[in-house]
Amino acid sequence: MRPLIAVSSSLLTPDPRDSALSGAPATYLDAIAAAGGSPYILPLLSDSAAVLRAAEPCQGILLTGGG
């Protein structure tokens, strides 16, 4: 079974009047798949406990961003 790798998400909708969309760069997702993992994009939530619960079944995590 391929390991499930959590990937942090980012807000993709720059205009707050639009519906909020979140996601992760495809290059990260493709790299996880190429290395034998299954990427799982974590939901962008203000409730940190809910995010931790969503990440529980994952065997690893990739934190995107920086700068």
Secondary structure, DSSP 8 states (H G I E B T S, - for coil): ---EEEE--EE----TTS---EE--HHHHHHHHHTT-EEEE----S-HHHHHHHHTT-SEEE-----
